Amino acid sequence: MGDWKTITVPVLSSDSKNIFQYTSEKKMSAPSMNSQVLRLPLPSSKNMHSFFSAFCTEENFEQSISYLNRELTTLGFPSIYVESKGKELNLISIINCMNELLVRQHKNLRAQEEVEVQHLKLSSDMDHLQNCYAKLKEQLELSKREIVGLQERDRQLQSKNRNLHQLLKNEKDEVQKLQNIISSRATQYNHDMKRKEREYNKLKERLHQLVMNKKDKKIAMEVLNYVGRADGKRGAWRTDKTEARNEEEMYKVLLSDYEQRQKQLLVENAELKKVLQQMKKEIISLLPPQKQKPKERSEDGPVLSDLEEDIGELNKENMWELSCETVREQLTNSIRKQWRMLKNHVEKLDNQVSRVHSGALNEKDVISREDHELQTEKLELEIQQCKEMIKTQQQLLQQQLMSPCDDDTTLLLQDCYLLEERERLQEEWTLFREQKKNFEKERRSFTEAAIRLGLERKAFEEDRGAWLKQQFLSMSTDYKHSENVTTPSAFLGSSDQDNRLLKSTSQQRKPHCMLSGPVSAEPCQTSQYIIRNSSSAASKKAAGDSKPNQWVESDKEETE
Amino acid sequence: MDFSELFKLSGLLGRFSPDGKCLASCVQYRLVVRDVNTLQILQLYTCLDQIQYIEWSSDSLFILCAMYKRGIVQVWSLEQPDWHCKIDEGSAGLVASCWSPDGRHILNTTEFHLRITVWSLCTKSVSYIKYPKACQQGIAFTRDGRYMAVAERRDCKDFISIFVCSDWQLLRHFDTETQDLFGIEWAPNGCVLAAWDTCLEYKILLYSLDGRLLSTYRAYEWSLGIKSIAWSPSSQFLAIGSYDEKVRILNHVTWKKITEFEHPATIANKRTIVYKEVEKSPSVATERLSFPPTRALASSLFSTQSKYDVSQVPVSLQYVKPVADRANPKMGIGMLAFSPDNCFLATKNDNIPNAVWIWDIQKLKLFVVLEQLCAIQSFQWDPRQPRLAVCTGNSRVYLWSPAGCVAVQVPVEGDFQIVSLSWRSSGDSMALLSKDNFCVCYLEREEV
């Protein structure tokens, strides 16, 4: 904010000098004074009046006007007089001048405002920068202190390090010293030992002499009889020839051992060479033709051609199976070269795969490693499963093939089969028996029914016969008695029986229904009779259960 | 698996004959020869004094019995029980005695290692070898029995003499660059002789049959060095076990180290199988308890059964740090043995006394670790197949083969602490020896 400087108005006098000074000041230092001037709070109306009246009073009216005119004309305004000289005031020009002055005043005020704003901004920026500066200063202080602390620590650690090095050196020196002490003591002990040993040897010699001198007859071997040599040969004298022979034997033994070892080593060598050759071939086959990238072609071209030459040479030479230094070196060098190439190639593939994963390239030939691995895993699983299946099948096959050969197992198997069959048969038997029982029951029931039927039929026939008889008798007692008797008896018997059977069957089937037939006149009687007969027939039937065959036979006879 | 009953034994002297038909055992001053299959006593010989050492001749016709106190060696014949032979060293004393490979000469080492006397059973001739070295393995015969290497020491320097066994002629005599030669051993192919220095220096020298130095190998300086060595049956590898708990394998082509086997206390490799022996609590069928309890029942109640469990890797084994100020400390690789098919190497680290480490030589990796409850006393490979028998001082014998492992309780009454075992040459039975007794164990084919 700006300074609100209250400038005490200088002496409120009508003295124009002060005012001139005042105004000249105003002109001179426009910007700075402007603020001062502009900041002047408009005093109260009273003061204002006094202020404004301080310039022009009734006494100096003319002078003030002329002064104003002069000022205005110098400022470029038209004169306020009507003419250049004269005392009449041109009101219009005065008003115009006033307006112009007002406009200028407004402009100045605006400019002042703008300047104030800028000033505010600048001061705030300044404050901000001062704050930043203060903070940075603090940080700088802190970091300086830190650096000092770290340096101190570094110094301490270095001194510690030096101490440790020193200790290590001391320890090493001590160890060396102790080793020297040990070695010196060892030499001393050896020397003493040797001295003691010499004394001991002297004693031994002495003792030996004494022992030999004594000619101890006891030192002898008593044996019943001498035993033959293990290999049956006779003992031989020791001569130079035997010595030579022994040497020969020894060298033969050594040579044979060396030869054996050499053979083994040769075989191993040959195998390893074969393996290396195979590896080389495989590595070459694994490496891509490298036609895609022309850059590398130029690099690997000569190398490849060299390798091809090498291959050719080595193949030729290995056919002769030399094992001299140069061939060996060539082989190992060529394998090393190719191995390096293969490594590079694999690394390139890895890079490619990683690029594919990151999504940059989309090469179709490059399968992502994960897919490849998944596939290989699947294939391996399949292979394992197939192998297991094959194994189990083989085992089963073997079992099947083996089983007939083995007597015990075949007997056992036969026994098992027999048992199975027996059990099955037993089951079937039980089934059969059950069925048989059922059949028997049914048959019995059927026969019972048949018996009943027969009895009922019989009863029915009898009834019919009787009824017919009665009818006939009732209709014509004298006439055709005997004839009717004979034929109806034969006829009736059967018809009676038929009727009875029918009725009995119908009776059997529907025991509660009344007989509704052509005979209506005497149904009750006949039914009664039939009922009675049927009951008797039923009782007969019950009794006749035991003789179904006979009854059936009789039925058969009747039907026939 | 069948077990015979216990028989008396003294001095851990129970040996199968090389042809596998007989078994010789000593009880104080008696030598008992039994038939292997029936364990019937075939012969019984009485010696003049307590027997300290017996050895069969290579053709299984003779047995020598050495009595060091009296300085006498008696030789018995199996064909003719009446035949006798007595070798008296008299005032020269006797420290060691052994057969020559042809089975007709006896090499006696006199007291203070003054000389080695070669007594012949065929002729009246006697040979002397002077200045033999007083070390653990001073005499070595090639496998085919043609040559003998003897370690000698004259004027504070070590020498090796190679003799032809057929006529005892000196073939080669050369000095070795060792401080104090500790032992010599022929390779199975009979062409290379390994000679190694005392444990104060790690140095092993390889000499050809004709005395040329083929190679020297030193792994490190100053610390205690070689403790045990073993040749592979094909002579391809030489395994050197040292006091720093490692086994180094040299190959026969370049005589350089091809690999190192470490024996740490913690096994972390997932591919290693660790069999741990665990005790099964004895299950007592209460219905069958009777009063007074039978002897068998009593012994079975008190003897705990054990079986093998597969432990999950990582496994930490019991590590024993020996006292620092004693000589010959119980640390380092004390036992080494190759399997007969050259596929496995069994080792024992004396710092971890309860474990047997079995290495796969084809892959040069640790294959199996057997963790036992007690300290391993001895182990031996079956001469025919890759089957390892282990004994730990209790009455159980443990068998391992690539198919698995099994712990078998020997069904004997009383205490039977198996300290040593030896296989029959055909691989179908073995003798289990304890301090006072022994028993024979018969294995079926394809046992494990």
Interface residues (C-beta under 8 A of the other chain):
Chain A: Q179 I182 A186 N190 M193 K194 E197 R198 N201 K204 L207 H208 V211 K214 D216 K218 I219 A220 M221 E222 V223 L224 N225 Y226 V227 G228 R229 A230 D231 G235 A236 R238 T242 E243 N246 E247 E249 M250 Y251 V253 L254 D257 R261 L265
Chain B: S58 D59 F62 V75 S77 D82 W83 H84 C85 K86 I87 D88 E89 G90 S91 A92 D102 G103 R104 F112 H113 L114 R115 W119 L121 C122 T123 K124 S125 V126 R146 Y147 D155 C156 V164 D167 W168 Q169 L171 Q179 D180 N189 G190 C191 L200 S208 L209 D210 W222 H252 V253
